[in-house]
Amino acid sequence: MFNYSRGVKWIRVTDIDGGLVWINLEKVERVYRTSDGSTFEFANTAIQTIVPFEKIPDLLGGGNHN
């Protein structure tokens, strides 16, 4: 997927409904672009976010984008 800092385990992002959610990066299996932003998938869960797909590498590197 991406080469990200080992120090980043959780990120907080805004979901599609405007709420803040925490995502455990160690559990993420796939991240993909959607029309409204990005979707993080893990186990049997998918979290749709408003985070632009282009910003995902910044998040994985430790940036804070809501």
Number of C-alpha atoms within 10 A of each C-alpha: 7 9 8 15 11 11 9 15 14 15 17 14 21 17 19 16 9 11 10 13 13 12 17 13 16 11 13 14 12 11 18 12 16 14 9 13 17 22 21 19 17 16 8 5 9 14 17 21 24 18 21 15 17 11 14 17 14 12 20 20 15 16 13 12 14 16
